Structure formats: C-alpha cells, structure tokens
Amino acid sequence: MTDTLRQSRILNNPCFQELNTTKNGIFSTRNQDFQQAKQGKNDEFYTSLEDIELEMIHYTNYFKGKVIYCNCDDPQESNFFRYFYNNFEELGLKKLITACYRSQNADLFDNKISEKAVYLEYSGRQNVNKISKDELIHTKQFKGDGDFRSAESIELLQQADVVVTNPPFSLFKEYCAQLVKYKKKFVIIGNMNAVTYVSVFPLIQNNELWYGPSIRSGDREFRVPSNYPLAASGTRKDEHGNKYVRVKGVRWFTNIDFQSRHIDLPLEKSYSPSTNPKYANCDAIEVSKSKDIPYDFDGLMGVPISFLDQYNPDQFEILGSSRSLSRPMSEIAEKGTYSQGGPRFYLPNGDGTYRRMYERIIIKKKQ
C-alpha cells in the first residue's frame, strides 16, 4: 500500500471524520471498565474529541512551537491525532508525530494482526502552499511492532516536547515512569486511582504530577474496538455499529501548570472532634469530604483521593498517604477487632472495634 493510499484511507475513514461522541441512546454508569481493561489487557479505549478539546484548551499557549507526540494512538481511530492535525496552525505547533502498536496497514489497525507498525509525521504547510495539507502527512514504517518501550519509539519520544495520549491502562505505571525518565511534559488520561500506585504517588507528593482541570466528577464515554464485548450496562452501539462504554473515575494527568490550579479551596467548616475523629493508627484527623476541611485546624488531616481535584500546592502540603503513614493495626489492637488488609487508616467505633477507611491522603495547611 502506498503512503498516499494509506493517508487517504486514514483521512477518509468515518472514524477520523466524525469520531466526536454523540450523546444519544440510553446509558447507565459502568465503573469497572478501567479495571477490567487492565486485567484483561484490553486497552483500546478511544477518547472522545469533546473530552480532548475541553482539556487541551488549558494548554494552548504552552503548545506553541512544540513537537507533539501522540504514541499509543492509532491515527485511524485517534481523536488526539484529529485534534492536533486540525488545529496545527492555530496552536502554532512545530511538528505532530502519531504512532501506535502493531499497525502496518491502515486497514488492519483495529485488528492488531501486523507484526510491524507505522507512524505519521506532520510539520504543517510551511512554504508549500500549492500542496494540500493531507499530502504533507508522511507515513513511515517501524522495523518492529511500535511498542512504546522499543528503541524506535523512544527515539521518537526523545524528539517530542509534549506527549498527549490515552496510554494502555494495564501499562499506566510503566508508561508514566518512561515519561518521567525522559523528562517529558505530558497530558495523559487514566483512572484517578492511579495516584495510589507506589510509583505514581511520590510524583503527586513532590508536585511533579497532578490532575488536569477538565474532569472533576461523573463518567466519560469511550469508543472501543469492534471486538470489545458489550455485556454490561453503560454500553451502546451507534447507528454505524461503533461500540461505546461509559467509565467512572476518569482523570487527566499532567505536569503542565494551569491557572485554576492555584485557586484556594474555600474553608468554611470549623474543627470538631466528633466529625473529625483521630485515626487509631496515625496522628491525623479524618476529613471525609474536601469541602469540610476545617479552617481552624493546623495539624495533619486525612482526605479522600478526590481532594486532588481541588488541590492547590500554594495552600496545602501533601505529606503522604495511608499506605505510607499508617501503623500496622496488629501493633495497636487485638486481632478480630478490625478488618485486615493492606495499609489503611482505622477509626475507633467506640466499642473496642475499628472501622477500616478507604485510601486517604495526608495533607497539612501551609502557613
């Protein structure tokens, strides 16, 4: 297949021309898809153009003059490619590179049956105005399968200033570690609970990674491959037979700063020992909702992971989590008085037993 034919098939594919998610149909929420995808290595969730646009608008000034790399992104299916290709000149980009895993033939992208892969490069119109924009997309073939860990993919990564993509759920930790290793700026999407990973939380704590601003609650819809089973609720097919699932707990992860990140969280509640009890295995108090952080308490506070949606590093300091700061309950209470499990905080029930809490982040107000 020639490059011209391959480009034509990509650009004329209905997915490229109209991948924006429609809101028709009946949905119900499905909150296990990320975990199921991770466990089943079924990592192909295609982000909607609407969600990409809502997040990227916060970084438009940063993108100017930058090389954008969308790896893990099948250009035939990817709205990341579509967004940056269509807005290349407006954003003032220097270059766009898109690559994905085991996709040599545009017709075979969705099946992943090729042992090799291709990547696309686009550098804009520059001074060749007589040539159409589409003809300036250069398709090149990897020697291997395009895995993001391969030497060929890393060579492309090293050319990039910013990585924007939806990485494989099952490899999120490894993918994130690679971006940090090569000191890349990035905006990637994943499950909000990824912050609890041992390798990811230190980045949050050290102010090297944070949630993006556009998704704060609710669920998001993702298109999935044609072979994805729609056996659960929260799924649908559109009029073209494309499959979709809705997923809760989705967040953008980035290390590019944005203005709203430095707005103080209003503190209106006062400290109360009854509503803010002290943990049995950590010298900190429980604050079950971020909006209830007391304005008159200066000690350590345990807050839910969702606190990161409103985290202002100028207002609070993150000191650790229940995984790193909880004492073993076996040192504190008799066996049988508490539910066993991994490191967590516990609250006394008042009858000699203890209640195991969800994952908590320990914070302290900055003076």
N, C-alpha and C positions, 0 to 999 in steps of 0.2 A: 504493500500500500504506500502510495506517495505521501509526502508531507502535506501537499495541497489537499489531497482527498481526505486525509486524516483530519486536518484542520476543519475542512468543510463539514465533515460528519460531526465533529465536536460542536461547531458553532450552529449547525442546523438542527442539532438534537433538541427535541422538545424540552428536555430537562434543562438544557442551557438557556433556551429562550424563555422558558416560563417555569422556573422552579420555585417561585415565591409561594409560600404556603397559603392555601386557601383556608378559610375558617368554616367552610360548610360541613355539614354532617353532624352526627351526634358523637360526642366524646365523653369519656369518663376518665378519671385520672389513673395513671399507672405509675407507681413509684418504684418498681423493681427492675425496670428495663436496663438501667445502667449496670446494676449488679449482675443481672442475667447475662448481659452482653459481655461483661468482664469475665464471668465464669465460663461462658460458652465460647469465648474468643470470637464472638460475632460482633465485630467492632465497627461496622459500617453504618453510622448514623449521620445523615446529611443535614447540616444546619440550614435553617430557612434564611432566605435573603433578608427578610424583615428583621430577624434577630441580629444578623450581621450588621445591617445598617444602623440599628439602634445602638450597638456597642461602638462601632468604628467612628461614629460622629464625635466621640470624645477624644479622638487622637488625630484628627485630620491635620492639624498643624504639625504634629510630630512626624507624619509620614512624608512630608515634603523632602525631595531629594534622596529618599531612601530606597534600598533594594528590598522588596517584599518577597518572602519565601513562604509558599503555601505547600509544604510537603504533607504527606498523608492525604492528599486531596486529588482525587480523580477529576481531571478537568472536565470530563463529560458530565459528571454529576455535581461538581462543586459550585456552590454559590459564592464561596470565597474567591475562586477564580473569576466568576462573573462580576462580582462587586469591584474588584481591583482592575479588571480589564476595562469595564465600562467607565470607571472613574479615574483612569490612569492620568489623564492630562489635568483634570480638575484637582486631583490630590498632589500633582507635581511630582509623581514618582520617577525614580531613576530607572528601575527595572522590576519586572514581575517574573518570578520563577514558580512553576507549579509542577509537582511531581507526586507520584503515588506508587503503591506497591504492586508489582507484577501486572503491569498493564502495557503490553507492547502494541496491542491492536485496539484502536478505539472501540471496535465492535465487541471486544472481549473484556473491557474494563470491569463490567459488572460481574463477570464470571470468575475473574482472577485465575484463569487457567493457563496464562502465559508464564513462562519461567523468567522472562525478561520484562523490562518496563521502559516507559518513555517519560521524558519531562519536557515542559514547554517553557520557552523564554520569550518575553515581550519587552521591548525597550521603547515603545511609543513610536510616533510618526517621525520625530526628529525633522530632517530636511527632505524627506522623501514623500512629498505631498501627493505625487501622482500615483503612488501605490496605496491600495486600500489598506485599512487598518488590519483587517483579518490576514492579509498576506504577510504581515510583519511578525506573525507568530511563528517562531522557529521550534520545530519539534525535533528532539534528539533522543537517541536510544541509549538506555543504560546497558552496560555489559551484563549486569546482574538483574536482580529482582526489584531494585528500587527501595529496599528496606531502609528505614531512616537511620539505621545503625551502620549501613555499609559505607565503605570508603568513598564511593561515588556520591552518595547522598550527603555525607559530611563535607565533601568538597563544595557542594552547592550551598550547604548551610553556612560555611565559612565566608561565602560571598555576601550573605544576607545581612541587612541591618535589623530587620524586624521579621519575626516568624508569626504568622497568623493562620490558625488551623483548628480542626477538631481532631485531636490525636486519638489513637486506639485506646479505648477505655482500659483494656487489660494491660496496657503498657504505659499508663499515665506516669507512674513514678519514674520509670526509666527514661521516658521522653522528656519529662521535666528536668531530670538530672542532666541530660545531654545539653539542653538549652542553657542551663546554669554553667556547665563546664566550659562551653564555648562563649560564655558571656554575651548572650544574645538578648535583645529586647523581644518581648513576645506578648501576644494576646491569644490565649487558647481557651477552649471550652471543656468543661468536665463536670464531675459530680462534686457538690460542695463538701462532701465528707472526705475528699482527697486531702483536705488540710490536716486530717488526723494521722496521715501516714508519717511514720517516723522520719522519713527522708524529706518530707514536704513541710511539716510544721516548723522546723527551725528557720526555714525561709520566711514564713509568716512572722515568726517571733523576731527575727532580725531585720524586719522591714525590707525584705528583698523580693517579696511576693505578696499580692493582695487580690481581693475580689474586684472584678470590673464593676462599673456602675449601673449597667442597664437591666440586670435581672436581680430582683430582690426577693421575689416570692412566686408562688404559683408553679405551673408546669409549662413546658415548652414542647412543641411538636417537631419531630424529626422524620424525614423521609428515610425509609430503609430499603435494602435491596429486594428484588423481586422474590428471592428465595427465603426471605425472613418470615417465620411463622406468625400469623396474626391470631394467636389462640386466646389472648387475654383481652380484657376490657381496655378502653383508651386507645383503640386502633381503628383504622379506617382505610378504605380504598377510594381514590378519587375517580372521576369519570374516565381517566386514561388508564386506570388499573394500577397507578402508583400507590405504594403502601406507606402508611404513616403510623407512628406511635407517639403518645404524649408521655412525657417523663417529668417527674418532680425532682427537686434538689439540684437543678442545673445552675451553674455559675460560670462566669468568665473568670479566668485567672490571668493576671498581667503583672509586669514590673515597670509599666509606663505610668507616670503620675497623671492625675487629672484633678481638676479644680474642686469638685464636690467632695473629694476625699479629705479635705481639710476644713470641713464644716463641723463645728462642735455638736455633739449629741445633747439635746436639752435634758437637764437633770431636774426633775420636779418632786421626786419622792424623797422622804426622809428615812433614815435608817431605823429599822425596827427589829429587835431580837426575835420576835415571833415570826415575822415574814422573811427575815434574813438570818436563819439559823446558821450556826457554825458547823462545819463538817467534822465528823468524828476522826478523820484521818488526814486532816490538813488544816493549818491555821489560816482559814479563809472562810468567808461567809457565802451563803448561797443567794444568788440573784437570778430568779427563774426567767425573767424577761429583760431585755436590754433597756427598754423604756423605764424600768423600775430601778435602775442603778441609783443608789442614794447619793444626793449631793453633799451630805454631811458625814460621809464615811471615807476615811483615807487609807484604810488597810487593804488587804488582799480580798478580791471578790471573784467568785466562780460564776461565769456567764455561759450561756449556750453558744454553740458554734455560729449561730445566726448573728451574733454580735458583730462578726466581721463585716456584715453588710453595712454597718454604720460606724465602723472603726476609723477614728481619726488619730493618726500617730502623734499629733501635736497635743491631744487631750489625754490619751491613755498609753500606758506601757503594758505590753504583753510579757508576762514572766514565765509562763509555762502552761502545762495542761494537766488534766487529771492523770494522764499517762506518765507524766514525768515528775509530778509533785505529790502524788498520793502515797501515803504509807500503807504497807500491807495490813489488811484488817486482821490477819492472824496475830499481829503484834498488839492488837487493841481489844478484840472481843472474842468470846467463846465461839467455837465452831457451831454452826447451826443457828446463830443469831443474825446471820447476814447471808445474802446470796453470793455465791462465789463466782469468780470470773476474772477477766483481765483487770489491769489497774483502773480504778474508778474512785470517785468520792462517795462517801456514805453519810447519810443524815440519821441521827437518833430518832426512833419512833416514840420514845418516852416510856416504853415497856420493856426495855432491855434488848430490843431488836433494832436492826438498822436497815434503812432503805437505800438501795443502790441507785445512783444517779446516772443520767445519760452523760456522754462526754462533755466535759467543761473546759473552758479556757480561763486561766487565772490572769486577771488584769489589776492594775492599780492606776489611780489618777495621777497625772503628772502635776507637780506643784507649780 
